[in-house]
Amino acid sequence: MIEQVNADLKDSALAHLPSGKFNANAAWLVLAVIAFNLTRAAATIAGAGLANATTGTIRRKLISVPVRAATSARQVILHLPQDWPWERPWTNLFTSINAPPRHASA
């Protein structure tokens, strides 16, 4: 499992190391891990088997989406690609992120 995480990080943000400056590398590593964790959380929320996908796959299927944005009555409307296979997971993620927070149960 940790080997997959290391390979995934090296294939994305950590491919741009080393800088030669320790503090710059440390900051880059922290930001890379934060981005990795947020991407992994987004894939888990989206469902549809993306929880085990690599960061590149998640970026390609959920984040880099070619949408057409339109406004109507002061609302932004996103037009997703027609017959797009990842519409349901993207909608799950979008709805979950924009939903009101749940109340904590004691």
C-alpha positions in Angstrom: 0.0 0.0 0.0 2.7 2.5 1.0 4.6 1.6 -2.2 1.6 2.6 -4.3 1.4 6.0 -2.4 5.1 6.6 -3.0 4.8 5.7 -6.7 1.7 7.9 -7.0 3.5 10.9 -5.3 6.6 10.4 -7.4 4.5 10.3 -10.6 2.9 13.6 -9.8 4.1 16.5 -7.5 7.3 14.9 -6.3 8.6 14.5 -9.9 9.8 18.1 -9.6 12.2 17.5 -6.7 15.0 18.1 -5.7 15.3 21.9 -5.5 18.6 22.1 -3.7 17.0 24.1 -0.9 15.8 22.0 2.1 13.0 24.3 3.1 11.6 24.5 -0.4 11.7 20.7 -0.7 10.0 20.4 2.7 7.2 22.8 1.8 6.7 21.1 -1.6 6.5 17.7 0.1 3.9 19.0 2.6 1.8 20.6 -0.2 2.1 17.4 -2.3 0.8 15.2 0.5 -2.1 17.6 1.2 -3.0 17.6 -2.5 -2.7 13.8 -2.5 -5.0 13.4 0.5 -7.6 15.8 -0.8 -7.6 14.1 -4.2 -8.0 10.7 -2.5 -10.9 12.0 -0.3 -12.6 13.4 -3.4 -12.3 10.1 -5.2 -13.7 8.2 -2.1 -16.7 10.6 -1.9 -17.3 10.3 -5.7 -17.5 6.5 -5.5 -17.7 4.3 -8.6 -14.5 2.5 -7.8 -12.3 5.6 -7.9 -11.1 5.2 -4.3 -8.2 2.9 -5.5 -7.4 4.9 -8.7 -4.1 6.8 -9.1 -4.0 10.6 -8.7 -3.6 11.0 -12.5 -6.7 8.9 -13.2 -8.7 10.9 -10.6 -7.4 14.2 -12.1 -8.4 13.1 -15.6 -11.8 11.8 -14.7 -13.1 14.1 -12.0 -11.0 17.3 -11.9 -10.0 18.2 -15.5 -13.6 18.2 -16.8 -14.4 20.1 -20.0 -17.6 21.9 -18.9 -19.4 24.8 -20.4 -20.4 27.4 -17.8 -23.5 29.5 -18.3 -25.4 31.9 -16.1 -29.1 32.3 -15.8 -31.0 34.3 -13.2 -27.8 34.9 -11.3 -27.0 31.2 -11.0 -24.1 29.4 -12.6 -25.1 26.4 -14.6 -22.4 23.8 -15.5 -23.1 21.8 -18.7 -21.2 18.6 -18.5 -20.1 16.7 -21.6 -22.9 14.7 -23.2 -22.8 10.9 -22.5 -19.9 11.4 -20.2 -19.2 8.2 -18.3 -18.1 9.9 -15.1 -21.1 12.2 -14.7 -22.6 10.2 -11.7 -19.4 10.2 -9.7 -18.7 13.9 -10.4 -22.3 14.7 -9.5 -21.9 12.7 -6.2 -18.8 14.7 -5.4 -20.3 18.1 -6.4 -23.5 17.4 -4.4 -21.5 16.2 -1.3 -19.2 19.2 -1.3 -22.0 21.7 -1.7 -24.4 20.1 0.8 -25.0 21.8 4.1 -22.8 20.3 6.9 -24.2 17.4 8.8 -24.8 17.8 12.5 -22.5 15.9 14.8 -24.2 13.3 16.9 -23.1 12.8 20.4 
